[in-house]
Amino acid sequence: MKKGAKEGDAMEEKDLKGLIETFFTCNKEEVLQIFNELLNAMEAEETLATVDPMSRNYETAQSNPEINYIPGNLKDARDAIFPFFWGTDGWYSKYHLENVKGPANYASLIGSIACLLKNPNLCVDTYSQRSNELELKAITTLANLVFYHTRNPWGMFTMGGTISNLYGGKIGIEKVLPGAMKTGLAGRQIVGIVSHAAHYSNETLAGWLGMGTDNLISIPTDDACSMDLDLFENELNRLYKENKLVAFVIATFGSTDAFGIDDIAGIRRIIDSVVKKYGVRSPQLHVDAAAGWPLCFLNEYSVAENAFNLSKEVLATITQLREKAMNIQYADSVTIDFHKMGWGHYPGSAFIVSNRDDIKLLLRSMEQVPYFSEADYRHDPALFTLECSRPAIGPFSVMASLNSIGLQGYQMLVAHALEMANYTKKQIDKLEYCKVLNAKCLGPSVVWWVLPKGRNAKEIYRDLVSGNITEKDYKRYFYEVQRLFDKRKNVMDPKKDARLSFTTCMGYLPGGVALPAWKAVFFNPKTDSDVIRQIIHSIEEL
Ligand SMILES: *Cc1c(COP(=O)(O)O)cnc(C)c1O
């Protein structure tokens, strides 16, 4: 022990004090200064034309891990991450149309930073106090938005839509095989049902829940990427005849590529009648609305008054959408990704049940049920969540965004996205060698073919759907669609040409054939009709 040190404090008191002062005491000026520098860097980046700011250096990232030896300061923290901060795209450009990812809004930033400053852990009330209360508030608000009639909602924020869907699947397993949480699947074959247009996260959950991906059955869709209900009914009958346990049906409200929407009321009717016929336990009807939930903002928009002066086509879309959105009330549970079209920060996904008793099924073991009082599960989500430690960014982002952008603000943002998608469909449709593949889908995305000039894309599509085309021919057309996409990518000018993406299967498979397509998703509020006209121009120039 050194001279002058107090007993029990073997370390140099001065050094430890320095660490505490630098890293565990808020130096407001320094924090603000660095934050300001990061904001300045972002501002500078946004003036640059290129959308791919820096090339990656994976080799060194793996071969040369680094840790500074001597304690430093907050600027070292800045320096350690700065090249990666600079090299990361914030997706704020209006030319970003390639996927279901929008720019995060700044009200969400305020909420998220407030959350990070306190760093609550939502696992139990004692670690999160009013943040836990905020989660309840955010869940109830979102529940009211999507379930037209909320009986008794409950839910939690999760790491993402995949995990929210997993909760839906898990509750279904517990419903048809009570006690599976404790006993496991006990050799029973469990199946789940989705549509061809469903997100691949459903396969993830089938694998992770121990059912096996082979036991996830997908039902073909119609040309609006909506599950074919006759085929669904036949399949359900077949499964029960074979004595299978059907744990869940996951309906899609807004598929990731084409924005197809399943008929949730129709699915509910079929489940109820078939289940009754066989005298079996009802599967969970979960709705994957990860991408599509924001369309519910428009449920309350007055088409008659049309305050935003929306086009006739979009008004018609809103009327149809409302009918489909109202059907979410027939579901048992729903997935909402606020980090998609809520324009919030990651992670901001919510899993919401319509009847809170369903949450009971997620308790760790049956022995714990006596403790399942209202107070307990309100205060201690860790009793039923998949995670133990859980961030509160979701609730903070949601409440900050909803209460600053407001219902009307969200209506404007979503309606704008619909206007842009509608305009794009109309413009593409004018080109004889192009074909919009999701003309009947009602969301903010467009998937289409571009074929070489001289081809009649609409006719080719008709022939394909009616089965009047050979495999050799359609493979050649598909190759052309891909080749022209790559060609545009190679010649595009990032200063004026939007970034599009390519899907190898847009969700509708006529005759079992997966349709490749160009894809644009209108999640960025800044994207305007000029951007779209330039897309059309770039297609004409190919
Ligand atoms: C994005 C998406 C998911 C997955 O959500 P993550 O938050 O990325 O895990 C699931 N379903 C649909 C329809 C989606 O669009």
The ligand as a MOL file (V3000), in Angstrom:
LIG
                    3D

  0  0  0     0  0            999 V3000
M  V30 BEGIN CTAB
M  V30 COUNTS 15 15 0 0 0
M  V30 BEGIN ATOM
M  V30 1 C -39.5120 -5.2700 -41.5850 0
M  V30 2 C -40.5290 -6.2980 -41.4520 0
M  V30 3 C -40.4120 -7.3030 -40.4730 0
M  V30 4 C -39.1980 -7.4530 -39.6220 0
M  V30 5 O -39.0850 -6.3800 -38.7360 0
M  V30 6 P -37.6830 -5.9820 -38.0920 0
M  V30 7 O -38.0370 -4.8290 -37.2330 0
M  V30 8 O -36.7890 -5.6290 -39.2340 0
M  V30 9 O -37.1950 -7.1820 -37.3350 0
M  V30 10 C -41.4480 -8.2010 -40.3500 0
M  V30 11 N -42.5260 -8.1330 -41.1390 0
M  V30 12 C -42.6740 -7.1850 -42.0950 0
M  V30 13 C -43.9070 -7.1600 -42.9390 0
M  V30 14 C -41.6720 -6.2290 -42.2830 0
M  V30 15 O -41.8120 -5.2970 -43.2430 0
M  V30 END ATOM
M  V30 BEGIN BOND
M  V30 1 1 1 2
M  V30 2 1 2 3
M  V30 3 2 2 14
M  V30 4 1 3 4
M  V30 5 2 3 10
M  V30 6 1 4 5
M  V30 7 1 5 6
M  V30 8 2 6 7
M  V30 9 1 6 8
M  V30 10 1 6 9
M  V30 11 1 10 11
M  V30 12 2 11 12
M  V30 13 1 12 13
M  V30 14 1 12 14
M  V30 15 1 14 15
M  V30 END BOND
M  V30 END CTAB
M  END
